Amino acid sequence: MLKPRLLALSGSARRDSLNRKVLAVMARGAEAAGAEVRVVSLGDYPLPLYDGDLEDSQGLPDNAARLQQLFASHDGLLLASPEYNGFFTPLLKNALDWVSRPLPDGSGRPGTVHVRGKPAGITAASPGGLGGIRSLQHTRQYLANLGFLVVPEQMGVSQADKAFTDAGELGDEGVRKAVEGVGAAVARLAMAVRGD
């Protein structure tokens, strides 16, 4: 039986991003539940702001096509994103807006064919007291609009600038287990969707 393959993304491209640290914990939970996880940085796939005129004149950017293929080759998504004024980041929104555009093969099929019916799990981290939880509702709705099956489990890590040990582990066992649990839930759903 092949392990489900999960794509892991952060809505932050910062080198020392707290959300990338949370994403690593979520990925470990998914791996412990039987998944294979590939972590990628959106910073490695720079894209212009979505512009219909640009798309009409130049077609789908190469990095958008690469991201579409990454989603096509994975069975689900792990996502951690900072909260910007109550919403997820513009970096994430722009990347996924490009991913949703028609495939470059001329078929006219939307990029959402590569995500429809696949599980996703969401987390957020913030130095503040709310842990980015205000953004999770919007993240959930946006991913569902794209066609993802977003698992009920989610986690906002508050005071995240103080939450990690020097080894990059969440110091609070309950918080660590909750974040790992989001990853595990996605892995289990990915197996169920595939019929494993």
C-alpha positions in Angstrom: 0.0 0.0 0.0 1.5 3.3 -1.1 1.6 6.1 1.5 -0.6 9.1 0.7 1.5 12.0 -0.5 0.8 15.4 1.2 2.0 18.8 0.1 2.9 21.1 2.9 2.9 24.9 2.4 3.3 28.0 4.6 1.6 31.3 3.8 4.9 32.9 4.9 8.1 32.9 2.9 10.1 34.4 5.8 13.3 32.3 6.6 12.5 32.2 10.4 8.7 32.0 9.9 6.8 30.8 13.0 4.3 29.2 10.6 7.0 27.2 8.9 7.9 25.9 12.3 4.3 24.9 13.0 4.0 23.4 9.6 7.0 21.1 10.4 5.1 19.9 13.6 1.9 19.3 11.5 4.0 17.4 9.0 5.4 15.1 11.7 1.9 14.3 12.8 0.9 13.3 9.2 4.0 11.2 8.8 3.4 9.4 12.1 -0.1 8.6 10.8 1.3 7.0 7.7 1.7 9.8 5.1 4.7 11.0 3.1 5.1 14.8 3.3 6.8 17.2 0.9 7.4 20.7 2.3 7.8 23.5 -0.3 8.2 27.2 0.0 6.0 29.6 -2.0 9.1 31.8 -2.1 10.6 29.3 -4.5 7.7 29.9 -6.9 7.5 33.7 -7.4 4.4 34.9 -9.2 3.1 38.3 -10.4 -0.1 39.5 -8.8 -3.0 37.8 -10.6 -4.0 39.9 -13.6 -6.4 38.7 -16.2 -4.9 40.9 -18.9 -1.4 39.5 -18.1 -2.8 35.9 -18.3 -4.5 36.7 -21.7 -1.3 38.1 -23.2 1.3 35.8 -21.7 -0.6 32.7 -20.6 -0.1 30.9 -17.3 3.2 31.7 -15.6 5.6 28.8 -15.5 5.7 28.8 -11.7 1.9 28.6 -11.6 2.0 25.6 -13.9 4.7 24.0 -11.6 2.4 24.6 -8.6 -0.5 23.0 -10.4 1.6 19.9 -11.1 2.6 19.8 -7.4 -1.0 19.7 -6.4 -1.8 17.2 -9.1 0.9 14.8 -7.8 -0.2 14.9 -4.1 -3.1 13.5 -2.3 -3.8 16.4 0.1 -2.5 19.6 1.7 -1.1 20.8 5.0 -1.2 24.5 5.4 0.1 27.0 8.0 -0.4 30.7 7.4 0.1 33.9 9.4 -2.9 36.1 10.0 -2.9 39.5 8.2 -5.6 41.8 9.5 -7.9 38.8 10.2 -7.2 37.0 6.9 -4.6 34.6 5.5 -1.6 36.1 3.6 -1.7 37.8 0.1 1.2 35.5 -0.8 -1.0 32.4 -0.3 -4.1 33.9 -1.9 -2.2 35.0 -5.0 -0.5 31.6 -5.4 -3.7 29.6 -5.1 -5.6 32.1 -7.3 -3.0 31.3 -10.0 -3.2 27.5 -9.3 -7.0 27.7 -9.9 -6.6 29.2 -13.4 -7.1 27.0 -16.6 -4.4 24.4 -17.2 -1.8 25.3 -19.8 -2.6 22.2 -21.9 -5.4 24.1 -23.8 -8.1 21.9 -22.4 -9.8 24.8 -20.7 -10.0 22.7 -17.5 -9.5 24.8 -14.3 -6.5 24.1 -12.1 -9.0 23.2 -9.3 -9.3 19.7 -11.0 -6.0 19.0 -9.2 -7.4 19.8 -5.7 -11.0 18.9 -5.9 -12.0 16.2 -3.3 -8.5 16.2 -1.7 -8.2 16.7 2.1 -6.5 19.8 3.6 -5.6 20.8 7.2 -5.1 24.3 8.4 -3.1 25.9 11.2 -1.9 29.4 12.1 0.7 30.8 14.4 1.1 34.3 15.8 3.1 36.1 18.6 -0.3 37.5 19.7 -2.8 36.0 22.1 -5.2 34.7 19.5 -2.7 32.6 17.5 -4.1 33.6 14.2 -7.4 31.9 14.7 -9.4 34.8 13.2 -7.9 33.9 9.8 -8.7 30.2 10.0 -12.4 30.6 9.2 -11.5 32.5 6.0 -8.8 30.0 5.1 -11.3 27.1 5.5 -13.9 28.8 3.4 -11.4 29.7 0.6 -10.0 26.2 0.4 -13.5 24.7 0.4 -14.4 27.0 -2.5 -11.4 25.6 -4.4 -12.8 22.1 -3.8 -10.6 20.9 -0.9 -12.2 18.7 1.9 -10.9 20.7 4.9 -10.7 18.5 8.0 -12.6 19.8 11.1 -9.4 19.8 13.2 -7.5 23.1 13.2 -5.1 24.9 15.5 -4.0 28.4 16.2 -0.7 28.7 18.2 -0.7 31.8 20.3 2.5 33.4 21.7 4.3 31.5 19.0 7.4 33.5 19.4 7.9 31.9 22.8 6.3 28.5 22.0 9.2 26.7 20.5 12.3 25.1 22.1 15.8 25.6 20.7 15.3 22.3 18.8 12.2 23.7 17.0 9.7 21.7 19.0 6.5 23.1 20.6 7.2 23.2 24.3 3.6 22.7 25.4 2.7 19.0 24.9 -1.0 19.8 24.5 -0.4 22.3 21.7 2.1 20.0 20.0 -0.4 17.1 20.1 -3.2 19.4 18.7 -1.0 20.5 15.8 0.2 17.0 15.1 -3.4 15.9 15.2 -4.3 18.2 12.3 -1.7 16.5 10.2 -2.8 13.1 11.3 -6.4 13.9 10.4 -5.4 14.9 6.9 -3.3 11.7 6.5 -6.3 9.5 7.6 -8.7 11.3 5.3 -6.3 11.0 2.4 -6.2 7.2 3.0 -10.0 7.0 3.2 -10.5 9.0 0.0 -8.1 6.7 -1.8 -9.9 3.7 -0.4 -6.9 2.4 1.6 
